[in-house]
Amino acid sequence: MEIKSLSAIFEIAFPLFLIMDPLGNLPVCLSMLKEFSPAKQRKILLRELLFALGIIILFMYLGAGLMKMLNIHQSTLRIAGGVILFIISMKMIFPKPEGSATEAEKDPFIVPIAVPLFAGPSLLAAVMVYGSRGDADLTVLSGTMLAWGLTFIIMMAGPTLARILGKRGLRACERLMGLVLILLAVQMLEDGVAFYINNVLGK
């Protein structure tokens, strides 16, 4: 039973970690914070990660109530989440040129690091899908915390990791994560269609 529970936690944590995309977001964050010392960079990243975690947990627990209030089926959310994931994964594999990004504030507050880099629409849709199931609240929370914890470790080691891997190494890791995320996006779409057929059309 414990092994099954751990497996369920990892099944939730793995896609959430891929969506958070710390290796892909790392060079973006460091470019925004390049005028600060490594210690100050870590303080800012810690603050933004905590903001992102608060927003993620808020959506995880309030998502089911919001869906019920708006009369949105789980199938709709899963299909929409799968579409968003697919778009995000395509951007990870085929990123925009570096010069196309808009210049951010020197010390970004909540936007754009916490939202939308870490707590973006695809991640919030995913946690709403997991949270709406309602039968494994602790499992969903544990999986979310595990994904956030791994992201936290990578971001705190960011300045050092960026020097070791270099831009090409980080980009290669991001594209690999994008390929895996495409598979997860298609799986979420399949689950949404199956849920719609079995629970909505089947009534």
N, C-alpha and C positions, 0 to 999 in steps of 0.2 A: 504493500500500500504506500509506503514511504517512497519507494522507487518510482511508483506511478505518479505520486504527487510532485516529486522532483522533476520528472519528465514533463509534466504539465507546465511547471514553472519555466523550464527551459524553452518549451514550445512557444510560450508567450514572450519570454525575454529576448529570444534570438531575433524575431522580426522587428521588435521594437528597437533593439540595438542597431539593426541595419537601417531603420528609418531615421533614427537620430544621427546616423552617419558621422561619428566623431572624426574619422580620418579625412572625410571629405570637407567637413566644416572647419577643421583645424587650420589649414592655410588661410581660409577666409577670415577667421577670427584673429589670427596672428597679424594679418595684414592691416586689420582695423586698429590693432593695439600696438603697432610697431614702434610708436613713439614712447611707449612705457617700458620700464625695466621688466625682466622676467618675473620678479616677485610681484610687481603691480599687475602684470598680465594675469597671473594666477588668481589674485584677489578678485579682479573683475570677472574672470571666467567662473569662479566659485559663486559669486553673487548671481550671475546670470543663470547658471545651472540650477541654483536653488529656486529662483523665480520660475524657471521652466518646470521644475518638479512640482511646485505648488499648482501651476496651471494644469498640468497633466492629471494630477490626482483629483482636482476639482471636476474636470471633464469626465473622469472615470466614474465618479460617484453620482454626478448630476446628469450624466448622459442619458441614462435609462428614463428618468423622469421627464427630461426634455423631449425625448423621442415619443413618449406616451402623450405628452401635452400637444405636440405637433402632429400626432397620428402618423408617425413614420415607422414603417415595418423594419424589423431587423434585416430582412433581405435587401431592402433599399440601402441601408447603411453599409452593409457588407459589399454590395456591388459598387456603390459610390466610393467606398474606401479602397476597393481593388483598382478602380479607375485612377484614383489619385496616386496610389502606390505605383502604378504602372508609369504614369507621367513622371513622377519623381525619379524612378529607376532609370528612365530614358535620359533624364537630365544628368544623372550620375555617370552614365556611360558616354553620353555625348554632351559634355559641358560647354557652356558659353565661353568665348574668349575672355581671358582675365581682365582685359581693359574695359569690358562692357559693364562691369559692376559700378553702381553709383557710389560716390564717396560717402562714407558714414561719419558720424560724429566721432570726436577723439575718444570720448568715454561713453560708448553706447549704453543706454539704460533701458533694459527690457527688450527694446527693439533696436537692431534686428537679431541680436544673438539669442536671447531667450525665446523670443517669438519673431520670426518664424523658423530660425535655423534649427533649434532643438525641439520646441513645442509647436511644430507646424501643423497645417491642416491634416496631412496624411497621418501623423502620429496621433492627433486628437481623435480622428475618425477611428483609428485602430483601437485605442483604449476605450472608446465608447462602445465599439463592437464587443470587446472582451467584457467590459463592465455590464453591458446590457444582458448578458447571459444569466447573471444573478445567482449562479449556483456555486461559485468558487471565488468569493470576494478576496479571501486571503491569498489564494493562488495568483490571482490577477495582480494584486498589490505586490506580492513577492517578485513576480516576473518583471513588473514595472521597475521596482527598486533595483533588481539585479541589472537590468539594461541601463538604468541611470547610473548605477555604481561603476559599471565598466566604462561608460562614457566619461564619467567624472575622472577615473584613473587616467584615461588617455589624454583628456584635456589638461589635467594638471601636469602631466609629463610632456605637454605639447611643445614647449620651446626646445627641449632636449630631443624629442622624437623627430621634430621637423629637421633638425640638424643631421640626425642619423640617416633618415630615409630620403631626405631631399624632396623637392617638388615632384619629381618623376615617380619616386617610390610611393608618395602619398596618393598621387593620381592613379597609379596602378591598383592600389588597395581599394580606392573608391570605386573604380570600374568593376573590380571583382565583386564588391558588395552590391553594386548595381545589378549585375547579372543574377545573383542569388535573389535579389529583391523582385526581379521580374517574375521569377517562378512563384514567389510568395503572393504577388499581386494576382497572377492568373488563378492560383489556388483559392484566393479570397473571392474572386469573381465566380468561380465554379461553386463555391460554398453558398454564395448569395443566390445564384440561380437555383441550386438544388433546394435551398431553404424556401424560396418563393414557390417552387412547384409543389413541394411536399406540405407546406404549412399555410399557404395563401390560396393557391389554386385548388389544393386538395380538400378544402373545407366544403 
